[in-house]
Amino acid sequence: MSQHDYKPLDCTLPDCTLTTACFDLTKYHNHSRNLKDSISNMKTLLEVPCYLVIYTDETCIDLIKEIRNSFNLDNLTKYIVTKFEDLTFYKYNDIIKNNREKYHPSKDQRTCSESHLICCSKFDFVLQTINSNPFNTMKFGWIDSNLKQNFSKICEDYTNGMLINVLNNSLNDKFHIQILNVNDKKYKEKHHKREYYAQYRWVVCGCLFITNKELGIKILTRLNEIFEETTNMGYGHAEEMFYLEVLDEFYDVIEKSYGDYGQIINNFIYPTRNLNYIYYIIQKYLSFGYNKECYDCCKKVLYSIEKLNVQCSPDIYMSTLFLSYVSSFYVKREESNQIINHIYDICK
């Protein structure tokens, strides 16, 4: 347990508008999530007292409103009711279907071109929210609606106020998202895209991101461009793999969290859970020679361990210290001696 667990959460109303979406896709695909489960899995989000813009359809709207209103949160909510066929990127639906008939190695029973389009519409939904800014906030974000009971899809041991705390403590001058895995940067090149999409390659946890207006417009517009480029090239599976280029192109203005899906809220401000998984990310950075990324990740983990008293096994702590030394030698050599002396002190 970390010191943070003993501190009161910042549960004031965040200066942030979250956007989400819930559409009934069962009429398009037999294996899509049924309406009952969709609304049930969304309930935990609908209980949160934050500014929320919800894109939905006529099938879902009354069920969503009933839950949201039962918590007296109608004044914090804006509903955008639209047909799936009226979405900005619906024009690509037939192209995606055709692409998948020709090449779709990562196909699974749950997904269809329509669910892919909903995922890829996240960027457009948030851009629309930024442009309209119905609650006059400084920050904006996306959160998936399919979060399961008590946020179990993206958080361990969720308690009231944890999401609010994340929204309040995310940085105003960065685009904030959680890193899930490390991939070869060769896949940014067009001639490697077929290989890139030969399997699902985890990149980021796309179900939560937070941004300010200026960066949001730049990064989300770029993600839309990558979606269109990738679709026209014949590839695509959900939206998270589009971030590979963006992570480099906007490196200095992206605030990175690290970890698996199940600990997104836990780790969003700093790492607190499943540090073994984050150490796996650190190792992959180093194996690819991505020393700057390795150094930055080590720095966050070590801050949590040394300053915030987040617990982990001694071997993870010492290994992270050593890899911070190795990576610093390439990107911040002036710190290398300081790190190695720190390691000696700890060993003594």
ChimeraX attribute file (.defattr): number of C-alpha atoms within 10 A of each C-alpha:
attribute: neighborCount
match mode: 1-to-1
recipient: residues
	/A:1	12
	/A:2	16
	/A:3	12
	/A:4	13
	/A:5	11
	/A:6	8
	/A:7	8
	/A:8	9
	/A:9	17
	/A:10	16
	/A:11	17
	/A:12	13
	/A:13	14
	/A:14	21
	/A:15	17
	/A:16	25
	/A:17	27
	/A:18	24
	/A:19	28
	/A:20	22
	/A:21	23
	/A:22	21
	/A:23	24
	/A:24	21
	/A:25	18
	/A:26	12
	/A:27	9
	/A:28	12
	/A:29	16
	/A:30	13
	/A:31	13
	/A:32	18
	/A:33	18
	/A:34	13
	/A:35	17
	/A:36	11
	/A:37	12
	/A:38	19
	/A:39	23
	/A:40	17
	/A:41	20
	/A:42	23
	/A:43	21
	/A:44	18
	/A:45	22
	/A:46	23
	/A:47	16
	/A:48	18
	/A:49	22
	/A:50	23
	/A:51	23
	/A:52	28
	/A:53	24
	/A:54	22
	/A:55	21
	/A:56	20
	/A:57	18
	/A:58	12
	/A:59	14
	/A:60	18
	/A:61	19
	/A:62	11
	/A:63	14
	/A:64	19
	/A:65	16
	/A:66	13
	/A:67	19
	/A:68	21
	/A:69	14
	/A:70	11
	/A:71	12
	/A:72	12
	/A:73	18
	/A:74	17
	/A:75	13
	/A:76	17
	/A:77	22
	/A:78	16
	/A:79	17
	/A:80	14
	/A:81	16
	/A:82	14
	/A:83	13
	/A:84	18
	/A:85	11
	/A:86	9
	/A:87	14
	/A:88	12
	/A:89	17
	/A:90	17
	/A:91	12
	/A:92	16
	/A:93	17
	/A:94	12
	/A:95	15
	/A:96	23
	/A:97	15
	/A:98	13
	/A:99	18
	/A:100	19
	/A:101	9
	/A:102	11
	/A:103	15
	/A:104	18
	/A:105	12
	/A:106	13
	/A:107	13
	/A:108	8
	/A:109	9
	/A:110	11
	/A:111	16
	/A:112	22
	/A:113	23
	/A:114	22
	/A:115	20
	/A:116	16
	/A:117	23
	/A:118	21
	/A:119	18
	/A:120	22
	/A:121	21
	/A:122	25
	/A:123	24
	/A:124	18
	/A:125	22
	/A:126	26
	/A:127	22
	/A:128	13
	/A:129	22
	/A:130	25
	/A:131	10
	/A:132	10
	/A:133	18
	/A:134	15
	/A:135	18
	/A:136	12
	/A:137	15
	/A:138	16
	/A:139	26
	/A:140	26
	/A:141	29
	/A:142	22
	/A:143	18
	/A:144	20
	/A:145	23
	/A:146	23
	/A:147	20
	/A:148	18
	/A:149	14
	/A:150	18
	/A:151	24
	/A:152	16
	/A:153	18
	/A:154	22
	/A:155	21
	/A:156	15
	/A:157	10
	/A:158	16
	/A:159	10
	/A:160	12
	/A:161	16
	/A:162	18
	/A:163	24
	/A:164	19
	/A:165	19
	/A:166	20
	/A:167	28
	/A:168	19
	/A:169	14
	/A:170	20
	/A:171	17
	/A:172	18
	/A:173	15
	/A:174	20
	/A:175	26
	/A:176	22
	/A:177	24
	/A:178	26
	/A:179	25
	/A:180	22
	/A:181	20
	/A:182	22
	/A:183	16
	/A:184	13
	/A:185	13
	/A:186	12
	/A:187	17
	/A:188	17
	/A:189	10
	/A:190	13
	/A:191	10
	/A:192	12
	/A:193	17
	/A:194	16
	/A:195	10
	/A:196	20
	/A:197	19
	/A:198	14
	/A:199	13
	/A:200	15
	/A:201	16
	/A:202	15
	/A:203	19
	/A:204	27
	/A:205	23
	/A:206	21
	/A:207	23
	/A:208	21
	/A:209	22
	/A:210	25
	/A:211	30
	/A:212	20
	/A:213	22
	/A:214	14
	/A:215	17
	/A:216	22
	/A:217	19
	/A:218	12
	/A:219	22
	/A:220	19
	/A:221	15
	/A:222	18
	/A:223	23
	/A:224	19
	/A:225	13
	/A:226	19
	/A:227	25
	/A:228	17
	/A:229	14
	/A:230	16
	/A:231	17
	/A:232	14
	/A:233	13
	/A:234	20
	/A:235	21
	/A:236	30
	/A:237	28
	/A:238	19
	/A:239	24
	/A:240	20
	/A:241	23
	/A:242	22
	/A:243	20
	/A:244	21
	/A:245	17
	/A:246	17
	/A:247	19
	/A:248	12
	/A:249	13
	/A:250	15
	/A:251	13
	/A:252	10
	/A:253	15
	/A:254	21
	/A:255	22
	/A:256	23
	/A:257	25
	/A:258	31
	/A:259	28
	/A:260	22
	/A:261	20
	/A:262	17
	/A:263	23
	/A:264	26
	/A:265	26
	/A:266	22
	/A:267	22
	/A:268	25
	/A:269	21
	/A:270	17
	/A:271	26
	/A:272	25
	/A:273	24
	/A:274	17
	/A:275	23
	/A:276	15
	/A:277	14
	/A:278	24
	/A:279	22
	/A:280	14
	/A:281	22
	/A:282	27
	/A:283	17
	/A:284	18
	/A:285	22
	/A:286	19
	/A:287	12
	/A:288	13
	/A:289	14
	/A:290	19
	/A:291	22
	/A:292	17
	/A:293	20
	/A:294	26
	/A:295	25
	/A:296	15
	/A:297	23
	/A:298	26
	/A:299	15
	/A:300	16
	/A:301	26
	/A:302	19
	/A:303	14
	/A:304	20
	/A:305	18
	/A:306	11
	/A:307	11
	/A:308	18
	/A:309	15
	/A:310	21
	/A:311	17
	/A:312	15
	/A:313	9
	/A:314	9
	/A:315	10
	/A:316	16
	/A:317	19
	/A:318	15
	/A:319	15
	/A:320	23
	/A:321	20
	/A:322	16
	/A:323	19
	/A:324	26
	/A:325	23
	/A:326	20
	/A:327	23
	/A:328	22
	/A:329	17
	/A:330	15
	/A:331	16
	/A:332	14
	/A:333	14
	/A:334	11
	/A:335	13
	/A:336	18
	/A:337	13
	/A:338	12
	/A:339	19
	/A:340	16
	/A:341	11
	/A:342	14
	/A:343	15
	/A:344	10
	/A:345	9
	/A:346	9
	/A:347	8
	/A:348	6
